[in-house]
Amino acid sequence: QINSFHSNQQTSEQFKQQCGFSESLDFWSQVWFHRVGVKRSQRRWNLHFKEQKWFGWRTRKQMSKKEVPQTIESVQATKNKSGRVLWQQDDVPSRPPLYPPPPPPPFPLLGPWGFGRIPAVTDQALRLDLSFNNITAVAEDDLKGHSRLKALDLHGNGLASIRPSAFDSLWSLEELDLSDNQLTVLDQRWFGELAALQQLNLLNNPYSRLGSPLFDGLVRLRILEFGGLVLEELRRADLRGVTQLDRLTLHANNLSSYEPGALSFIWPLGQVTLSLRGPLLTNTALASAVLADVSYPETPLILEDFHLLGNRSAQAFRSSAKKRIRQLTFQNFSTSDDAVVDILEVIDGVPLTRLILEDLTLTGEGRWEKAGSQSIRSFDVLRPEHRRPGRLPFHFLSSAEVSTDLSQEGVRHNSQVFVMPCQTSQLLVNLQYLDLSDNLLTDMTLTESLCDQNQTLMELRVLNVSGNPLKSLSTMSRQVTKLTKLTHLDISRSGFGSMPSNCSWPFTLRYLNISRAKLTAVTSCLPTTLEILDLSNNNLKDFRVSLPSLRELHLSGNKFLKFPDGRLFRNLQTLALQSNTLNLFSGSDLKYYRRLENLQAGQNKFVCSCDFVGFLQLLLKGGGNISLTDEEDSYRCDSPLYLQGASVSRVHLSVVVCHQVLFVSVSCGVALLLASLVCVLLWRLHVFWYLKMIWAWLKAKRSSQQRQRRSDGEGSEALISFDAFVSYSERDASWVENFLVPELEGTIDSGSQQPLTLCLHKRDFLPGKWIMDNIMNSIESSRRTVFVLSENFVQSDWCRYELDFSHFWLFDARGDAAILILLEPLSKDDVPKRFYKLRRLMSSNTYLEWPEEEEKREEFWRSLRSALRDE
C-alpha cells in the first residue's frame, strides 16, 4: 500500500512564489492523485481505490477540459500531464465517471516537486504517471521488476540523467514520455530492450542532435515526437530503424543543418506536424528540404507556430506543392498580403481538397489582386477558423478567382464578421456549405451578404448564421427564398422575439433551427415542407400550425402545459418536450401521434398520479409503440410532496392512493359493520349500563354537600324527609299499597310508636321533573331504601331502570342502607349480573322473606320496623 504522499501546508501565494509563477498565469487547475491499496485475490492482483486527493498545479491553458478523464477503468491513467501516480490492472471493474471533479482545496496537498525519485510501486502496475515531479535522475534499479508496465510518463520533471540500463526490465512498455525535461544527450541504450515500444515523446529537451541511431530496435514504433528549441542538426542516420509512422511531430524552430532525405525513408506516414519558424524565415532551402521529405498526397500536413511576412517567403512550400499534397493545415500563424500572394501562387494547380487556417493573424487588408490570375479548382473545404476574436477581411475574394470553384464548405466561425460583401458572395458560385455562426451579422448586413435575393449562392445547401444579432424573421426568410437548393437553415440564438404571420421560404427547405430565439408564439410563417424543426429554449406555450411532412419536432425548454395536437403532425416520428411545464400525460395525449416512435419528455414537474405512473412505467419498460429515448431518471415526481424528487420508474403507489373512492366506500361500510358489532357487543356486556351508572354516580356527587350533612348526624336530620324509599314493581303495587304502606305508616299499627313515612313514586315524585332527579332526590331524602324483590321486579323495565340509576349511589354511600324484601323465593342467580353489589348483598346480608303463613307475618313486620328504625 502506497502511503508516501504528505500534504504540503502552504498558501497558494507562497506556492506560486516558490514555483516562480507570474501573476499573469491562471490559478491552479487540478492534478489527480489516488492512494491505492493492493490486495491479493485468487492469485491475481486487484487494485482498488482507497482515497483520492488533489494536489499540484496547472494553468487552464495547459490542461483542457478534454484532458480530464471522463472514466477511470481499472486504475488506468490518461495522458493529461497531471502529475499523478496511477496503477492499472486489467481485471479491475470500471469506476464511475469522475468528471466534473470537485473543487480543489485552498492550498495544494503536494507541490510540483513531489517526488525526488521514482517511488516503489507494485510490479503489477500497467501505467505509471510521474509527470510534474522533481525526479532528476532514473537509477538502474528504480524500475526493476516492472515487466508488465505498458505506459511510463516522466515529462515535466527536470530529468537530466538516465542510467543506460534503467529501462531494460520494461519489456512490455508501449508508451514512453520523456518530454519537457533537461536531457542534453540521448542514449541509444535506453531503448535497447524496448522492442514493444509504440509511442515515444522526446520533445522540448535541450539536445542539439539525436546522435547515434536511437531507434534501431524499435520495430513497432508508430508515434514519434522529438525536437525542441535547441535542436540544430538532423542527419539521415539519426532516424535509422524508423520505417513507418502513424504520426510524426518535429519541433525544429532553430534547425540549422538538415541532410536531405533524413525523413524521406519513413513510409507510410500517417500525419506530420512541423514547427519550422526559423527555417521558414531565414533558411528557405532547409525548410523546403524538410517539407519535401514529408509531403505525400495521402499525408495530412500541419504547420504550426510560424510567420510569413516577407516577400517570396512562401517559396519553401513549393516542394510540398510538387508532391501534390491534398490536406494542408496552418495553425497559429501570421502572414501579410505579400506572403498570401506567394502562397496562392505556390499552390496554384495543386489538388488541395482541404485547407484549414487556424488562429490566423493577417497584417494587411486582404487585397490580393496580384493573385488575380490564380484559381483553386479542387477545394472541398476552406475553413478559416478564428479561435481568437479578430477580423479577417473578405476583400481578397472580390478581385480574384480564388474561390469561384469552392465546392463544399466555407467557415467563418466566431470571427466577429459583421458583413460579407455581395461581390464576395457572387464569386462563391459552387459553395454548398456556409457557416457564419457566432459573428456580428445584422439584418442589414445579412441582406448585403446574400445580395438581397440577387441570384447568389445558388448551389448553397446548408446555411448557418446562428449566434448573430438578427431581429427580423421575415427579412431572413425573404433573403433565402430564392436559394432553390437550400435544405438546412440554422438561425438559432438570435433575437427574433416574434414570428410574422406569413413568410416565404425555399420549397427545398427541410431542416430549420430557430432555437433560443426568444419566440413567444408560432404562426403559419413556418414552411410546410419541413421535416426537422427545432424550436427549443423559447417561450412557447402552444403550437397550432399544421406541418404534415414533419418527422422531428424539438420543443424542449419552453412552457408547454400539454402536448400539441398530434393531428397537426401526421408523419411525426420524434418529439422532444423536455424541460417544459408538463404535469402529466397519458395515452389519450398520444393517440393522434400515429407514427411517433421516439419521445423525450423528461425534466418536467410531474404530478405522480396513479394513471400517469402506470402509463409512464409501461413506456419505460418498452410497452407500446413509443420509446422514451431520454434518461430514465429525468422523469421525476414534483408532487405529491412525499414523492417529490423520486424517479417515476421506482414509484409504487398503494391501492389506497389509486382507488380512493372505492377505499372510502369500503372503509365506511366496514366501519359501520364494525360499529354495529361493537354496539351489540357492548350491549351484551352491559357496557352502556355501566356508563349510565358512572354518569349517575357523577350526578350524585353534585349533591355531596347534602350527603355530607346527612352523614354528620343531627345537623342533617332536617334534610331527611322519609324513613324509606320503596322500590317495587308495578305488578307488586297491590302488596305495597295493601300491606306495606298501611302497616308501616300506621293504618294498621295500633302501637305507641310513631308511624313511619315512606316515599312511593306514585305518590311522592314531583310531576314534570326528570325521573332520574326524582329517584336521586328520593334516595337522598330517605334513611333506607326498601327493595321489594320478586320475579316481577327483576323482569320489570321500570324497576330495572329505577335500580340502574340508584345502584351506584346506593351502594357507594352505605351498604346497610338497603333492605331487601323477598315476596317470593328468589336466588341471587335470578338477579342480573350487572347488579353485582346487589348480588353480593344477597350473598352476604340477611333479607326478609314475606311469609305465606298468617301467624308469621307479625314477626315479619316487627323485624322490618326494627330495620327501618335501626333498632
RASUL-V867831 format. One record per backbone hydrogen bond with DSSP energy under -0.5 kcal/mol. NH is the residue of the N-H (numbers start at 1). CO is the residue of the C=O. If there is no record, write none. Layout:
BEGIN
nh=NH co=CO
nh=NH co=CO
END
This chain:
BEGIN
nh=2 co=36
nh=3 co=1
nh=8 co=109
nh=9 co=7
nh=10 co=8
nh=15 co=11
nh=16 co=12
nh=17 co=13
nh=18 co=14
nh=19 co=15
nh=20 co=16
nh=20 co=17
nh=21 co=16
nh=25 co=22
nh=29 co=58
nh=31 co=55
nh=33 co=53
nh=34 co=85
nh=35 co=51
nh=36 co=34
nh=37 co=48
nh=39 co=46
nh=41 co=44
nh=44 co=41
nh=46 co=39
nh=46 co=44
nh=48 co=37
nh=50 co=35
nh=51 co=35
nh=53 co=33
nh=55 co=31
nh=56 co=110
nh=63 co=59
nh=64 co=62
nh=67 co=64
nh=68 co=64
nh=68 co=65
nh=73 co=71
nh=76 co=73
nh=80 co=78
nh=86 co=84
nh=92 co=89
nh=95 co=72
nh=98 co=70
nh=99 co=70
nh=109 co=54
nh=114 co=111
nh=121 co=119
nh=125 co=122
nh=126 co=88
nh=128 co=151
nh=130 co=128
nh=130 co=153
nh=132 co=155
nh=134 co=113
nh=134 co=115
nh=136 co=116
nh=136 co=134
nh=138 co=161
nh=139 co=137
nh=142 co=139
nh=144 co=141
nh=146 co=143
nh=147 co=145
nh=148 co=123
nh=149 co=146
nh=150 co=126
nh=151 co=126
nh=152 co=175
nh=153 co=128
nh=154 co=152
nh=154 co=177
nh=156 co=179
nh=157 co=154
nh=158 co=180
nh=160 co=136
nh=161 co=136
nh=163 co=138
nh=166 co=163
nh=168 co=165
nh=170 co=167
nh=171 co=169
nh=172 co=147
nh=173 co=170
nh=174 co=150
nh=175 co=150
nh=176 co=199
nh=177 co=152
nh=178 co=176
nh=178 co=201
nh=180 co=203
nh=182 co=159
nh=184 co=182
nh=190 co=187
nh=191 co=188
nh=192 co=189
nh=194 co=191
nh=195 co=193
nh=196 co=171
nh=197 co=194
nh=198 co=174
nh=199 co=174
nh=200 co=223
nh=201 co=176
nh=202 co=200
nh=202 co=225
nh=204 co=227
nh=207 co=205
nh=214 co=238
nh=218 co=215
nh=219 co=217
nh=221 co=218
nh=222 co=198
nh=223 co=198
nh=224 co=247
nh=225 co=200
nh=226 co=249
nh=227 co=202
nh=228 co=251
nh=231 co=228
nh=232 co=208
nh=233 co=208
nh=234 co=257
nh=238 co=235
nh=239 co=235
nh=239 co=236
nh=240 co=237
nh=242 co=239
nh=243 co=241
nh=245 co=268
nh=246 co=222
nh=247 co=222
nh=248 co=271
nh=249 co=224
nh=250 co=273
nh=251 co=226
nh=252 co=250
nh=252 co=275
nh=255 co=252
nh=256 co=232
nh=257 co=232
nh=259 co=234
nh=260 co=258
nh=262 co=259
nh=265 co=261
nh=266 co=263
nh=267 co=243
nh=267 co=265
nh=270 co=245
nh=271 co=246
nh=272 co=300
nh=273 co=248
nh=274 co=302
nh=275 co=250
nh=276 co=274
nh=278 co=253
nh=280 co=276
nh=281 co=277
nh=281 co=278
nh=282 co=278
nh=283 co=278
nh=283 co=279
nh=287 co=283
nh=288 co=284
nh=289 co=285
nh=290 co=286
nh=291 co=287
nh=292 co=288
nh=293 co=289
nh=294 co=290
nh=294 co=291
nh=295 co=291
nh=296 co=294
nh=299 co=296
nh=300 co=270
nh=300 co=298
nh=301 co=327
nh=302 co=272
nh=303 co=329
nh=304 co=274
nh=305 co=331
nh=306 co=332
nh=308 co=334
nh=313 co=310
nh=315 co=312
nh=317 co=314
nh=318 co=315
nh=319 co=316
nh=321 co=317
nh=322 co=318
nh=323 co=319
nh=324 co=321
nh=325 co=320
nh=328 co=354
nh=329 co=301
nh=330 co=356
nh=331 co=303
nh=331 co=329
nh=332 co=358
nh=333 co=358
nh=333 co=359
nh=334 co=306
nh=335 co=361
nh=336 co=308
nh=337 co=363
nh=340 co=336
nh=341 co=337
nh=342 co=338
nh=343 co=339
nh=344 co=340
nh=345 co=341
nh=346 co=342
nh=347 co=343
nh=348 co=345
nh=349 co=375
nh=350 co=347
nh=352 co=350
nh=353 co=326
nh=354 co=326
nh=355 co=381
nh=356 co=328
nh=357 co=383
nh=358 co=330
nh=358 co=356
nh=359 co=385
nh=361 co=333
nh=362 co=360
nh=363 co=335
nh=363 co=361
nh=364 co=362
nh=368 co=366
nh=371 co=368
nh=372 co=369
nh=374 co=371
nh=376 co=401
nh=376 co=402
nh=377 co=375
nh=380 co=353
nh=381 co=353
nh=382 co=409
nh=383 co=355
nh=384 co=382
nh=384 co=411
nh=385 co=357
nh=385 co=383
nh=386 co=384
nh=386 co=413
nh=387 co=385
nh=393 co=391
nh=397 co=394
nh=398 co=394
nh=398 co=395
nh=399 co=395
nh=399 co=396
nh=401 co=372
nh=401 co=374
nh=404 co=401
nh=406 co=403
nh=407 co=379
nh=409 co=380
nh=410 co=433
nh=411 co=382
nh=412 co=435
nh=414 co=437
nh=416 co=438
nh=421 co=419
nh=424 co=421
nh=425 co=421
nh=426 co=422
nh=427 co=423
nh=427 co=424
nh=428 co=424
nh=428 co=425
nh=429 co=427
nh=431 co=428
nh=433 co=408
nh=434 co=462
nh=435 co=410
nh=436 co=434
nh=436 co=464
nh=438 co=466
nh=440 co=417
nh=446 co=442
nh=447 co=443
nh=448 co=444
nh=449 co=445
nh=450 co=446
nh=451 co=448
nh=452 co=447
nh=453 co=450
nh=454 co=450
nh=454 co=451
nh=455 co=453
nh=457 co=425
nh=460 co=457
nh=461 co=432
nh=462 co=432
nh=463 co=488
nh=464 co=434
nh=465 co=463
nh=465 co=490
nh=467 co=492
nh=468 co=465
nh=470 co=468
nh=473 co=471
nh=476 co=472
nh=477 co=473
nh=478 co=474
nh=479 co=475
nh=480 co=476
nh=481 co=477
nh=483 co=480
nh=484 co=482
nh=486 co=483
nh=487 co=461
nh=488 co=461
nh=489 co=511
nh=490 co=463
nh=491 co=489
nh=491 co=513
nh=493 co=515
nh=495 co=470
nh=497 co=517
nh=498 co=496
nh=509 co=506
nh=510 co=487
nh=511 co=487
nh=512 co=532
nh=513 co=489
nh=514 co=512
nh=514 co=534
nh=516 co=536
nh=517 co=514
nh=520 co=497
nh=526 co=523
nh=530 co=527
nh=531 co=510
nh=532 co=510
nh=533 co=552
nh=534 co=512
nh=535 co=533
nh=535 co=554
nh=537 co=556
nh=539 co=519
nh=547 co=568
nh=549 co=528
nh=550 co=547
nh=551 co=531
nh=552 co=531
nh=553 co=574
nh=554 co=533
nh=555 co=553
nh=555 co=576
nh=557 co=578
nh=558 co=555
nh=559 co=540
nh=561 co=541
nh=565 co=543
nh=568 co=565
nh=569 co=566
nh=572 co=569
nh=573 co=551
nh=574 co=551
nh=575 co=598
nh=576 co=553
nh=577 co=575
nh=577 co=600
nh=579 co=602
nh=580 co=577
nh=581 co=560
nh=583 co=561
nh=589 co=586
nh=590 co=586
nh=590 co=587
nh=591 co=587
nh=593 co=590
nh=594 co=592
nh=596 co=593
nh=597 co=573
nh=598 co=573
nh=599 co=627
nh=600 co=575
nh=603 co=634
nh=606 co=604
nh=606 co=636
nh=607 co=583
nh=608 co=606
nh=608 co=639
nh=609 co=607
nh=613 co=609
nh=614 co=610
nh=615 co=611
nh=616 co=612
nh=617 co=613
nh=618 co=614
nh=619 co=615
nh=620 co=616
nh=621 co=617
nh=622 co=619
nh=623 co=618
nh=627 co=597
nh=629 co=599
nh=629 co=627
nh=630 co=599
nh=634 co=631
nh=635 co=632
nh=636 co=634
nh=637 co=646
nh=638 co=606
nh=639 co=606
nh=643 co=640
nh=644 co=641
nh=645 co=637
nh=646 co=643
nh=648 co=635
nh=650 co=647
nh=651 co=648
nh=658 co=654
nh=659 co=655
nh=660 co=657
nh=663 co=659
nh=664 co=660
nh=665 co=661
nh=666 co=662
nh=667 co=663
nh=668 co=664
nh=669 co=665
nh=670 co=666
nh=671 co=667
nh=672 co=668
nh=673 co=669
nh=674 co=670
nh=675 co=671
nh=676 co=672
nh=677 co=673
nh=678 co=674
nh=679 co=675
nh=680 co=676
nh=681 co=677
nh=682 co=678
nh=683 co=679
nh=684 co=680
nh=685 co=681
nh=686 co=683
nh=687 co=682
nh=688 co=682
nh=690 co=686
nh=691 co=687
nh=692 co=688
nh=693 co=689
nh=694 co=690
nh=695 co=691
nh=696 co=692
nh=697 co=693
nh=698 co=694
nh=699 co=695
nh=700 co=696
nh=701 co=697
nh=702 co=698
nh=702 co=699
nh=703 co=700
nh=704 co=701
nh=707 co=703
nh=708 co=704
nh=709 co=705
nh=710 co=706
nh=711 co=707
nh=712 co=708
nh=713 co=710
nh=716 co=713
nh=717 co=714
nh=719 co=716
nh=720 co=716
nh=720 co=717
nh=721 co=719
nh=721 co=781
nh=722 co=781
nh=723 co=757
nh=724 co=757
nh=725 co=784
nh=726 co=724
nh=726 co=759
nh=727 co=725
nh=727 co=786
nh=728 co=726
nh=732 co=729
nh=733 co=730
nh=736 co=732
nh=737 co=733
nh=738 co=734
nh=739 co=735
nh=740 co=735
nh=741 co=736
nh=743 co=739
nh=744 co=740
nh=745 co=741
nh=747 co=742
nh=748 co=742
nh=749 co=742
nh=756 co=744
nh=758 co=756
nh=759 co=724
nh=760 co=758
nh=764 co=760
nh=765 co=760
nh=765 co=761
nh=769 co=766
nh=774 co=770
nh=775 co=771
nh=776 co=772
nh=777 co=773
nh=778 co=774
nh=779 co=775
nh=780 co=776
nh=781 co=777
nh=782 co=779
nh=783 co=722
nh=784 co=723
nh=785 co=817
nh=786 co=725
nh=787 co=785
nh=787 co=819
nh=788 co=727
nh=788 co=786
nh=789 co=787
nh=789 co=821
nh=794 co=790
nh=795 co=791
nh=796 co=792
nh=800 co=796
nh=801 co=797
nh=802 co=798
nh=803 co=799
nh=804 co=800
nh=805 co=801
nh=806 co=802
nh=807 co=803
nh=808 co=804
nh=810 co=806
nh=811 co=807
nh=812 co=808
nh=813 co=809
nh=814 co=810
nh=817 co=814
nh=818 co=815
nh=819 co=785
nh=821 co=787
nh=822 co=848
nh=823 co=789
nh=823 co=821
nh=824 co=789
nh=830 co=827
nh=831 co=828
nh=835 co=832
nh=836 co=834
nh=839 co=835
nh=840 co=836
nh=841 co=837
nh=842 co=838
nh=843 co=839
nh=844 co=840
nh=845 co=841
nh=848 co=820
nh=850 co=822
nh=851 co=849
nh=856 co=853
nh=857 co=854
nh=860 co=856
nh=861 co=857
nh=862 co=858
nh=863 co=859
nh=864 co=860
nh=865 co=861
nh=866 co=862
nh=867 co=863
nh=868 co=864
nh=869 co=865
nh=870 co=866
nh=871 co=866
END
